[in-house]
Structures are given as structure tokens and as C-alpha cells.
């Protein structure tokens, strides 16, 4: 853990390269607990297929991003996410959906590696198959990811 923090510290303080996103860029992101693959449709718009899995739950969906800048060390963005959810508990099992509006940014350590954080309100709706009960609610969601860009 200490070695990892030391490497991240050095990358942050020794890198003077700006991040740049351009049409055709492809990135893979590692988030807790999942992965995402992002493709840039233009210099400011990208789509990401995202999947996450934990104990007895799986979430998969699509994110759309709009970048306000396309060439800086820190790139702010806003977007929309839609997900499908599948869960299984001790006495319940079912599916659901989640939709989220978010805003955040990516900080580039160098041209290929960035740290991303975003947050926003998400509407989550779950349906239990065994009892036919359903529940919906608004939650605030925070996402973190480390992204690696190919082809730069």
C-alpha cells in the first residue's frame, strides 16, 4: 500500500503532461468493484459500458459523458448513466434499474493515466420477485476510477 501511494505521489508531482481526449480514444477504467470501457465519439463526448459486481449483486449499464474541456491536466465533465441491477439476498431475489445524473472530472497523471471522480443523484428502483414488493428511492452516488488510455 505504501509503495502504491508513493508511486501515485510521484506521478502527481513529477508529471507536467496535460491530458487530452480526442475522437477515437479508447480507455479502460478500474472502479470499485468493477470495470468500464470508454470510447470517445468526439473530442467532448464519450460513451462507457460499465459493469460492477459484489456479493449477491451485479450492476451493468451505459454512461454518457460531456467534457467541458478536451485538453488540460484536469478535465471536468457531466453526464447521465442508466443501469440494470440483479440481486439475490437470503430471502429476496430480483432485479431493478438505476438512473443517475453526475458531474465530476478526470485528473491526468500523464497522457495515458487518469484518476476520475464524479457524484450525483441517482434514482434506484428494485423489484423482489419472490414477494412482488418494489421499492424506489433517491440516493447520492460517488464513483472513483483509475483510467488507462490506449493509443496516445
C-alpha angles and dihedrals in degrees: 000000000000091000091051092050091048091052092048090048091052092047091052096047102036100043119092096168118118123228116242129188119196138173110287097026116143124201137178118211130199114208132166110298103356154022138264135195117207129195125189113227089185139351090281107026128067139167125213131196106209134187132182132178135185137160106319095344136089128183127188131172154124130274128197119203133195114196116207091202128024102195120043138095088255117039116194119207144171130203155147131257132196122189142180117218131203121185141173125193135173093276103007138062130174153108139263149164136243130197124188140182111206144177130193143109150248123240113204118217088185135338094289106034129062141166115223132198129174138162140186148134117296129192110216123191122184131185123199110215097200097053101022089232121143133193133188132186147158116250133174111238128200121195129193126186142166110221129201118199121211126211100024 
